[in-house]
Amino acid sequence: MSKARRYLITGPAWVGDMVMAQSLFMTIKQKYPDAVIDVLAPDWSLPLLERMPEIHRAISVPVGHGEFGLLARFKIGRSLRANNYTHAIVLPRSFKSALIPFFAGARTRIGYRGEMRFGLLNDIRKLDKSILKQTVQRYVALGLERDEALPPAIIPEPHLQVDNSNQERLVQEFGLTTDKPVVGMMPGAEYGPAKCWPIENFAKTAADLNAKGLQVWVFGSQKEFDLGAQIEGSSPDIKNLCGKTQLVDVVDLIGLTESVVSNDSGLMHVACATGRKVIAIYGSTDPAYTPPLSNKAKIVYLGLECSPCFERTCRFGHYDCLKKIDPERIEGLLLDGH
Protein backbone atom coordinates (compact mmCIF):
# COMPACT_ATOMS: atom_id res chain seq x y z
CA MET A 1 0.00 0.00 0.00
CA SER A 2 1.48 3.33 -1.08
CA LYS A 3 2.03 6.11 1.37
CA ALA A 4 -0.55 8.91 1.30
CA ARG A 5 0.48 12.00 -0.58
CA ARG A 6 1.16 15.15 1.42
CA TYR A 7 0.78 18.41 -0.51
CA LEU A 8 2.07 21.89 0.26
CA ILE A 9 0.38 24.38 -2.06
CA THR A 10 1.36 28.02 -2.45
CA GLY A 11 -1.96 29.78 -2.86
CA PRO A 12 -2.76 32.91 -4.86
CA ALA A 13 -3.03 36.41 -3.41
CA TRP A 14 -6.52 37.44 -4.55
CA VAL A 15 -9.98 36.46 -3.31
CA GLY A 16 -11.37 35.21 -6.61
CA ASP A 17 -8.22 33.25 -7.40
CA MET A 18 -8.26 31.59 -3.98
CA VAL A 19 -11.84 30.47 -4.55
CA MET A 20 -10.92 29.13 -7.99
CA ALA A 21 -7.97 27.29 -6.42
CA GLN A 22 -10.49 25.14 -4.55
CA SER A 23 -11.12 23.38 -7.88
CA LEU A 24 -7.49 22.19 -7.68
CA PHE A 25 -7.89 21.06 -4.07
CA MET A 26 -11.04 19.14 -4.99
CA THR A 27 -9.31 17.54 -7.97
CA ILE A 28 -6.46 16.28 -5.79
CA LYS A 29 -8.87 14.79 -3.23
CA GLN A 30 -10.89 13.12 -5.99
CA LYS A 31 -7.76 11.54 -7.47
CA TYR A 32 -6.09 10.77 -4.13
CA PRO A 33 -8.73 10.59 -1.37
CA ASP A 34 -6.13 10.07 1.37
CA ALA A 35 -4.06 13.08 0.32
CA VAL A 36 -3.30 15.70 2.96
CA ILE A 37 -3.36 19.28 1.65
CA ASP A 38 -1.75 22.24 3.41
CA VAL A 39 -1.98 25.69 1.83
CA LEU A 40 0.40 28.63 2.20
CA ALA A 41 -1.70 31.77 2.10
CA PRO A 42 -1.97 35.42 3.17
CA ASP A 43 -3.64 36.06 6.53
CA TRP A 44 -6.87 37.45 5.06
CA SER A 45 -7.59 34.14 3.31
CA LEU A 46 -7.11 31.77 6.27
CA PRO A 47 -10.76 31.91 7.43
CA LEU A 48 -11.88 31.36 3.82
CA LEU A 49 -9.69 28.27 3.52
CA GLU A 50 -11.29 26.92 6.70
CA ARG A 51 -14.56 26.77 4.70
CA MET A 52 -12.96 24.35 2.23
CA PRO A 53 -13.23 20.80 3.59
CA GLU A 54 -10.37 19.58 1.37
CA ILE A 55 -7.83 21.61 3.35
CA HIS A 56 -6.01 20.01 6.28
CA ARG A 57 -4.20 23.18 7.37
CA ALA A 58 -3.95 26.78 6.21
CA ILE A 59 -0.51 28.23 6.92
CA SER A 60 0.00 31.98 7.28
CA VAL A 61 2.67 33.64 5.18
CA PRO A 62 3.21 36.95 7.07
CA VAL A 63 4.95 38.66 4.19
CA GLY A 64 3.20 41.60 2.51
CA HIS A 65 2.15 41.46 -1.14
CA GLY A 66 5.17 42.43 -3.22
CA GLU A 67 7.68 41.81 -0.41
CA PHE A 68 10.51 39.34 -0.93
CA GLY A 69 11.01 38.36 2.75
CA LEU A 70 13.74 35.77 2.19
CA LEU A 71 14.50 35.20 5.88
CA ALA A 72 10.81 34.88 6.80
CA ARG A 73 10.22 32.41 3.97
CA PHE A 74 13.30 30.42 5.00
CA LYS A 75 12.08 30.15 8.60
CA ILE A 76 8.59 29.06 7.54
CA GLY A 77 9.99 26.48 5.13
CA ARG A 78 12.39 25.02 7.69
CA SER A 79 9.58 24.81 10.26
CA LEU A 80 7.57 22.67 7.82
CA ARG A 81 10.30 20.12 6.99
CA ALA A 82 9.02 17.63 9.54
CA ASN A 83 5.76 17.32 7.58
CA ASN A 84 7.64 15.37 4.87
CA TYR A 85 5.68 16.75 1.95
CA THR A 86 5.69 14.45 -1.06
CA HIS A 87 4.42 17.16 -3.39
CA ALA A 88 4.31 20.93 -3.61
CA ILE A 89 2.33 22.96 -6.12
CA VAL A 90 3.18 26.63 -6.63
CA LEU A 91 0.27 28.51 -8.20
CA PRO A 92 1.84 32.00 -8.55
CA ARG A 93 4.58 32.28 -11.18
CA SER A 94 6.99 34.43 -9.16
CA PHE A 95 10.42 33.35 -7.91
CA LYS A 96 9.65 34.11 -4.26
CA SER A 97 6.47 31.99 -4.26
CA ALA A 98 8.57 28.86 -4.85
CA LEU A 99 10.96 29.46 -1.93
CA ILE A 100 8.96 28.02 0.99
CA PRO A 101 8.24 24.63 -0.69
CA PHE A 102 11.96 24.43 -1.55
CA PHE A 103 13.03 25.24 2.01
CA ALA A 104 10.41 22.80 3.31
CA GLY A 105 12.08 20.00 1.37
CA ALA A 106 9.01 18.94 -0.61
CA ARG A 107 10.18 16.13 -2.87
CA THR A 108 8.28 16.96 -6.06
CA ARG A 109 7.82 20.69 -6.58
CA ILE A 110 5.44 21.55 -9.40
CA GLY A 111 4.77 24.86 -11.11
CA TYR A 112 4.78 26.70 -14.40
CA ARG A 113 7.91 28.12 -15.94
CA GLY A 114 8.31 31.58 -14.42
CA GLU A 115 10.96 33.88 -12.98
CA MET A 116 14.05 31.64 -13.26
CA ARG A 117 12.76 29.02 -10.85
CA PHE A 118 14.97 26.17 -12.06
CA GLY A 119 16.16 24.29 -8.98
CA LEU A 120 13.43 25.68 -6.78
CA LEU A 121 10.98 23.64 -8.85
CA ASN A 122 11.89 20.19 -10.15
CA ASP A 123 8.72 19.52 -12.13
CA ILE A 124 8.41 22.61 -14.31
CA ARG A 125 5.44 22.68 -16.67
CA LYS A 126 5.12 24.81 -19.79
CA LEU A 127 1.99 26.97 -19.71
CA ASP A 128 0.31 26.72 -23.11
CA LYS A 129 -2.27 29.51 -22.97
CA SER A 130 -3.85 28.34 -26.21
CA ILE A 131 -4.88 25.10 -24.47
CA LEU A 132 -5.30 26.27 -20.88
CA LYS A 133 -7.38 29.36 -21.62
CA GLN A 134 -8.94 29.76 -18.17
CA THR A 135 -7.27 30.51 -14.86
CA VAL A 136 -9.05 27.61 -13.19
CA GLN A 137 -7.87 25.20 -15.92
CA ARG A 138 -4.29 26.30 -15.25
CA TYR A 139 -4.69 25.61 -11.54
CA VAL A 140 -6.32 22.21 -11.98
CA ALA A 141 -3.75 21.12 -14.59
CA LEU A 142 -0.98 21.36 -11.98
CA GLY A 143 -2.77 18.66 -9.98
CA LEU A 144 -2.63 16.24 -12.90
CA GLU A 145 0.25 14.02 -13.97
CA ARG A 146 2.48 15.37 -16.73
CA ASP A 147 1.15 12.92 -19.32
CA GLU A 148 -2.56 13.56 -18.71
CA ALA A 149 -4.58 15.19 -21.47
CA LEU A 150 -5.19 18.94 -21.33
CA PRO A 151 -7.30 20.93 -20.82
CA PRO A 152 -8.69 19.04 -17.82
CA ALA A 153 -11.87 17.18 -18.76
CA ILE A 154 -13.53 17.92 -15.42
CA ILE A 155 -13.37 21.14 -13.40
CA PRO A 156 -15.06 20.71 -9.99
CA GLU A 157 -17.11 23.74 -8.97
CA PRO A 158 -15.87 25.42 -5.76
CA HIS A 159 -18.13 24.99 -2.77
CA LEU A 160 -17.67 26.96 0.46
CA GLN A 161 -19.24 25.66 3.65
CA VAL A 162 -21.73 27.90 5.45
CA ASP A 163 -21.60 28.30 9.25
CA ASN A 164 -25.22 28.34 10.42
CA SER A 165 -24.40 29.58 13.92
CA ASN A 166 -22.45 32.54 12.52
CA GLN A 167 -25.37 33.18 10.17
CA GLU A 168 -27.73 33.48 13.12
CA ARG A 169 -25.32 35.78 14.96
CA LEU A 170 -25.04 38.10 11.96
CA VAL A 171 -28.80 38.25 11.44
CA GLN A 172 -29.23 39.37 15.04
CA GLU A 173 -26.28 41.78 15.01
CA PHE A 174 -27.43 43.65 11.90
CA GLY A 175 -31.18 43.38 12.49
CA LEU A 176 -31.74 41.42 9.30
CA THR A 177 -34.85 39.49 8.37
CA THR A 178 -35.54 36.79 5.83
CA ASP A 179 -39.33 37.13 5.78
CA LYS A 180 -39.00 38.50 2.24
CA PRO A 181 -36.67 37.18 -0.50
CA VAL A 182 -33.18 38.70 -0.38
CA VAL A 183 -31.05 39.83 -3.33
CA GLY A 184 -27.37 40.45 -2.67
CA MET A 185 -25.44 43.15 -4.51
CA MET A 186 -21.67 43.58 -4.87
CA PRO A 187 -21.02 46.95 -6.54
CA GLY A 188 -17.24 47.01 -6.15
CA ALA A 189 -14.23 45.47 -7.88
CA GLU A 190 -10.68 45.83 -6.59
CA TYR A 191 -9.35 45.86 -10.15
CA GLY A 192 -10.79 49.23 -11.08
CA PRO A 193 -13.77 51.13 -12.55
CA ALA A 194 -13.62 49.30 -15.89
CA LYS A 195 -15.07 46.31 -14.05
CA CYS A 196 -17.83 48.24 -12.28
CA TRP A 197 -21.40 48.52 -13.51
CA PRO A 198 -22.54 52.13 -12.85
CA ILE A 199 -23.64 52.64 -9.25
CA GLU A 200 -26.81 54.43 -10.36
CA ASN A 201 -27.80 51.24 -12.20
CA PHE A 202 -27.29 49.18 -9.05
CA ALA A 203 -29.40 51.71 -7.13
CA LYS A 204 -32.21 51.69 -9.69
CA THR A 205 -32.28 47.90 -9.77
CA ALA A 206 -32.39 47.77 -5.97
CA ALA A 207 -35.28 50.25 -5.81
CA ASP A 208 -37.22 48.34 -8.47
CA LEU A 209 -36.71 45.07 -6.60
CA ASN A 210 -37.92 46.71 -3.39
CA ALA A 211 -41.06 47.86 -5.18
CA LYS A 212 -41.70 44.25 -6.18
CA GLY A 213 -41.42 42.98 -2.60
CA LEU A 214 -37.77 41.92 -2.45
CA GLN A 215 -35.14 43.26 -0.08
CA VAL A 216 -31.50 43.99 -0.91
CA TRP A 217 -28.29 43.50 1.07
CA VAL A 218 -25.13 45.20 -0.22
CA PHE A 219 -21.77 43.51 0.34
CA GLY A 220 -18.23 44.82 0.04
CA SER A 221 -15.22 46.14 1.91
CA GLN A 222 -14.87 49.51 3.64
CA LYS A 223 -13.74 50.89 0.27
CA GLU A 224 -17.24 50.22 -1.08
CA PHE A 225 -19.09 51.77 1.87
CA ASP A 226 -20.00 54.92 -0.04
CA LEU A 227 -21.20 52.86 -3.00
CA GLY A 228 -23.35 50.81 -0.65
CA ALA A 229 -24.71 54.00 0.89
CA GLN A 230 -25.83 55.23 -2.53
CA ILE A 231 -27.72 51.99 -3.12
CA GLU A 232 -29.16 52.04 0.40
CA GLY A 233 -30.44 55.57 -0.13
CA SER A 234 -32.51 54.57 -3.16
CA SER A 235 -35.24 52.73 -1.20
CA PRO A 236 -36.17 51.80 2.39
CA ASP A 237 -35.64 48.03 2.41
CA ILE A 238 -31.90 47.98 1.65
CA LYS A 239 -29.06 47.17 4.06
CA ASN A 240 -25.58 48.49 3.40
CA LEU A 241 -23.21 45.95 4.95
CA CYS A 242 -20.05 47.16 3.19
CA GLY A 243 -17.14 47.35 5.60
CA LYS A 244 -19.16 45.85 8.46
CA THR A 245 -18.39 42.19 7.83
CA GLN A 246 -15.46 39.84 7.48
CA LEU A 247 -15.04 37.81 4.30
CA VAL A 248 -16.46 34.63 5.85
CA ASP A 249 -19.41 36.64 7.18
CA VAL A 250 -20.21 37.50 3.57
CA VAL A 251 -20.12 33.77 2.75
CA ASP A 252 -22.69 33.08 5.46
CA LEU A 253 -24.97 36.00 4.61
CA ILE A 254 -24.93 35.25 0.89
CA GLY A 255 -26.12 31.81 1.91
CA LEU A 256 -29.39 33.48 3.00
CA THR A 257 -29.97 35.24 -0.32
CA GLU A 258 -31.97 33.93 -3.25
CA SER A 259 -29.76 35.55 -5.85
CA VAL A 260 -26.84 37.93 -6.27
CA VAL A 261 -25.85 40.54 -8.83
CA SER A 262 -22.14 41.28 -8.98
CA ASN A 263 -19.37 42.75 -11.04
CA ASP A 264 -16.57 40.41 -12.09
CA SER A 265 -14.87 40.41 -8.68
CA GLY A 266 -13.61 38.17 -5.92
CA LEU A 267 -16.99 38.33 -4.21
CA MET A 268 -18.64 37.12 -7.41
CA HIS A 269 -16.60 33.93 -7.14
CA VAL A 270 -17.45 33.68 -3.43
CA ALA A 271 -21.16 33.99 -4.25
CA CYS A 272 -20.92 31.26 -6.88
CA ALA A 273 -19.24 28.96 -4.35
CA THR A 274 -22.21 29.32 -1.97
CA GLY A 275 -24.54 27.82 -4.56
CA ARG A 276 -26.64 30.95 -5.03
CA LYS A 277 -28.03 32.14 -8.35
CA VAL A 278 -25.52 34.75 -9.59
CA ILE A 279 -25.84 37.42 -12.27
CA ALA A 280 -22.24 38.20 -13.22
CA ILE A 281 -21.61 41.48 -15.06
CA TYR A 282 -18.46 41.72 -17.20
CA GLY A 283 -17.01 44.89 -18.69
CA SER A 284 -13.29 45.18 -19.51
CA THR A 285 -12.57 41.55 -18.65
CA ASP A 286 -13.30 38.32 -20.49
CA PRO A 287 -15.80 35.79 -19.10
CA ALA A 288 -14.06 33.11 -21.16
CA TYR A 289 -10.90 33.62 -19.07
CA THR A 290 -12.32 33.85 -15.54
CA PRO A 291 -15.92 32.62 -15.80
CA PRO A 292 -18.17 32.16 -12.79
CA LEU A 293 -17.71 28.55 -11.72
CA SER A 294 -21.33 27.65 -11.15
CA ASN A 295 -24.14 26.15 -13.22
CA LYS A 296 -26.46 28.66 -11.49
CA ALA A 297 -24.57 31.69 -12.80
CA LYS A 298 -25.65 33.82 -15.75
CA ILE A 299 -23.12 36.02 -17.54
CA VAL A 300 -24.02 39.47 -18.81
CA TYR A 301 -21.39 40.65 -21.30
CA LEU A 302 -21.91 42.85 -24.35
CA GLY A 303 -18.74 41.81 -26.17
CA LEU A 304 -18.25 45.21 -27.80
CA GLU A 305 -15.58 45.74 -30.43
CA CYS A 306 -13.30 47.38 -27.86
CA SER A 307 -13.65 44.64 -25.26
CA PRO A 308 -12.23 42.77 -23.55
CA CYS A 309 -9.42 45.27 -23.08
CA PHE A 310 -8.41 44.22 -19.54
CA GLU A 311 -7.80 47.88 -18.69
CA ARG A 312 -8.48 49.22 -15.19
CA THR A 313 -10.00 52.38 -16.65
CA CYS A 314 -11.67 52.88 -20.02
CA ARG A 315 -9.12 54.15 -22.54
CA PHE A 316 -11.93 55.95 -24.40
CA GLY A 317 -13.60 57.29 -21.26
CA HIS A 318 -17.10 56.10 -22.22
CA TYR A 319 -17.33 52.74 -20.35
CA ASP A 320 -19.94 51.63 -22.91
CA CYS A 321 -19.27 47.95 -22.15
CA LEU A 322 -20.91 48.59 -18.76
CA LYS A 323 -23.14 51.62 -19.24
CA LYS A 324 -25.04 49.97 -22.09
CA ILE A 325 -26.18 47.11 -19.84
CA ASP A 326 -29.68 48.21 -18.85
CA PRO A 327 -30.98 47.78 -15.29
CA GLU A 328 -34.14 46.24 -16.76
CA ARG A 329 -32.07 43.41 -18.23
CA ILE A 330 -30.47 42.63 -14.88
CA GLU A 331 -33.80 42.91 -13.09
CA GLY A 332 -35.39 40.47 -15.54
CA LEU A 333 -32.71 37.90 -14.91
CA LEU A 334 -33.03 38.31 -11.15
CA LEU A 335 -36.80 37.90 -11.24
CA ASP A 336 -36.72 34.94 -13.60
CA GLY A 337 -38.47 32.13 -11.75
CA HIS A 338 -40.37 34.39 -9.31
N, C-alpha and C positions, 0 to 999 in steps of 0.2 A: 504494500500500500504506500503510495507516494505521500510525501510530506505536504501539508497544506501550504499553499502560497501565502506569502505575507507581502502586501503592497504598501509602498510609501509613495503617495501621489502629491506632487506640487500643484496646488490648485491655482486657478486664475484670480485676478484682482478685482473683478467687477461682478455685481450682483447677478445680472443676466447670465454671464458666463459660468458662474458657480452653479446656478440652477441647471444649465445645460450640461455641466460636467456630471450631474447625477446620472445621465444616460450612460456615461462610461462606467460609473460605479455599478449600475444595475447590470450592464453587460458582463462585467467581471464576475459578479455573483451568479449570474445565470450560467456562465461557462464553468465556473469553479465555485460551487456552493460553499465550500469550506474556507474559501479565501478570507483573509483578514485584511481590511483596508484602513489605513491611517492616511489622513490628509493634512498636508501643510497649508496653512491658510492665514490670511490677515485676521486680526481680532474681531472685526465687525461681522465676519462670516461664521464664527464658531457656533453661535446659537442656531443659525440656519442649517449648518451641517448636522446638528443634533436632531433635526427633523427628517434626516435621511437615514432610514433603517439600515442601509448597506454599510454605513460608516462605523467602524469600531472605535476610532479615536480621532478627534480633531485637534491638531497641534498648532499652537499659536506661533507665528513668525513675527516677533516684535520689531520689525524693520520697516520703516516707512516706505510708501510707494516711491520708487525712483532711487532709493538709497542702496548702496552696495552692501555695507555691513558685513564685511568678510569675517571679522572675529565673532560676531554674534551668530552667523551662519555656521561657522566652524564648531562653536560650542553646542549649538542645537544638534548638529549632525553627530558629533561625538557622543552626546547624551543618548542618542537613539541606536547606537551600534549594538547594544545588547538585544535589540528586537530581532536581529538576524533577518532582515528583509531579503526575500528572494527576488523581488522585483521593485523597481521604481519607475514611475511614469511622470515625466515633466511636461506639463501642458503649456506653460509659457515658453517662448522661444529665446529668452534672454540667457546670457552666460550665467548670471548670478542665480537664476532659478534652478540651475542644475547642481549648485554647490552642496546643499544640504544632503541630498541623496548620495552624492559622492563621499562626503565626510561620514555619512552613516554606514557606509560599506555595503549598500545594496548591491547584490550580485549582478543582476541584469538591470541596466539603467536605460530606459527607452525614451526617446523624444525625437522631434523633427530637427533636421539640420538648421542650425541657427548661428548665434554669435560665437563661432570658433569653439564649439563645445566638445571637440574630439578629446577623448580621455575622460572627461567628466561623464559623458554618455558612452556606452559600449554597444548599444543597439540603436544606431542613428537611422531614422527613416527619412526618405525624401518626400516632401509634401508636394503632391501633384494637385494643384488647385483646379485643374480641368476635370479631375475625377472626384476629388473631395471638395465639393463646391460650398458646403455648409459648415459652419463652425462646429456644430454638434457631430457631423460626420468625421471631422478631423480628430475630435476628442475620442470618439468611440473606436476609430481605427487603431489608435495606440493601444487599445486593450485586446486587439486581435493578434494572432501570430503573423509573422512576416509574409507567409505564403498564402494567407487567406485573401479571397477575392474582395476587391474594393469597387465602389463604395460599400459600406456595410449594408447587408440585406435588411437588417432589422435595427431600428433605433427605438429603444424603450422610451416611453414618455416619462419625464420627471414627475415624481409624486411626493409632495411634502406632507408630513403628518401634521394634523391639527390637534392642538391641546385644548380639550373641552373645558378644563377647569380655568385655564387662562382666558378662554373665550368668555366665560361667565363673569370673571373678574373685570374684564374690559367693558362689558356691557353695563355693569353696575357703575364703574368708575366714570364713564362718559355719558351715562344716562341714555343709553341707546335702547331702542325697541325693535322687535322683529314682527310686530303685528301687521305691518305692511311690507310688501316685497322691497328689497334693498338692491340698488344699483351702485356699484363702486366706480369711482372715477379717479384716474391717475393723470393729472394734467402736466406733469413735469417730465423731463428727460435730461439726465446729467450731460449728455453729449452736446446739446446746444439747441437753439431755437429752430433749426431746420428739421428737427424731429417733433416739434410741438404743434399740435392742432391749436388754432387760435383760442385763447381763453374765453372770448365772448361766445364761441360756438359751444364750448363745454357748458358755460352758464346757461345759454338758451336751451340746450338739451336737458339740463338738470331741471330748469323751470317747467319745461313741457312735461317731463316725466312726473314731476310733483303734481301737476294739474290732472294727470291721469291716475293718481292714486299711488304712485311709487315714491319711496324716499331715496335720498342719495347720501352716500358717505364718500368723502374726498380723502385720498391717501397720498402721502408724500413725506419728504423730509422737511426740516425747518426752512430750507431754501424755497420750498413751494408754498409756504404758509400764506403769502399774499395772494398767490393764485387760487388757493383754496378759499380764501376770504372772498374773492370776487365771485366764485361759484356760490358760496354760502349766501351771499347777499342777494342772489337772484330770486330766492323763493324761501318760504319759511321752513320746509321740512328737509333741510340739508345740514349735514354735520361736517365741519372742516376739522379733520383729524391730522392734518399735515404738521409734522414736528412734534406731535404729542405721543407718538408710539415708537416702539422699537420695531426692527424689521420682522421679528417673529410674531409680534402683535398684529402686524398687517396680515401675515399668513392666517392667523386665527380669525381675524375680523372678515377677511375676504371669504373665509369659509362659511360665513353667515349670509353672504350676498347671493342673489340669483344670477347676476351677470355683472360684467365689468367692461368699461370702455377705457382704453389706455393708448397712449403713444407707444412707439417702439422703445421700450425702456426695460430696465431690470425688473421693475415691478410688474410689467406685462408678463414676463417669464414666471415670476412668482405666482401671479394669478392663474396662469395656465396650469401650474403644478399643484394647485388646490382643487382642480377639477371643475372650476366654474366655467360658465359660458363667457368667452372673452371676445370683444370687438377690438381688434388690433389695428391702429391707424399708422400707416407708414408714409413718410414724406421723402427725405433725402436719402434714406437707406433702402436696402433691397430685401424684400421678404423672402426671396429665394436663398439668401445668404444666412439670415438669422430668423427663420420663421418661428411663429409660436408653435411650441411642441405640444399640441393638444388637438384631438379630433373635435373638440367643442369650440375651437377658435375660428373666427371669421376675419379674414384680412380685408382691409379697405386700403386700396393703393391705386392711384390714378395712372401710374406709369407714363407720365408726361415725357416729351422728347428730351427734356433736360434732366430727367431723373432715371435711375438713382445717381446722385452726384457725390454722396457721402461727405458733403461739406457740413460744417457746424452751423454756418450761416448761409443764406441764399446769396449766391454770387450776383444774381440779378436784382435782388432786393424785393421781389414780388411774392415769394413763398406760395406760388400758385399750386404746388403739389399738395399743400395742406389747406389753403384758403378755399380752394374749389371743391372741397369735400363738404357737402351741405349737412347741417345738423339734422335735417329731416331724414337723410339717408341713415345716419347713425341711429336715430330714434327708431326708425323702422326695423332695423336689425335687432335692437334691444327688445322691442316689443313683440318680435316674431315668436309666436307660441303662446302669448298671453290672451 
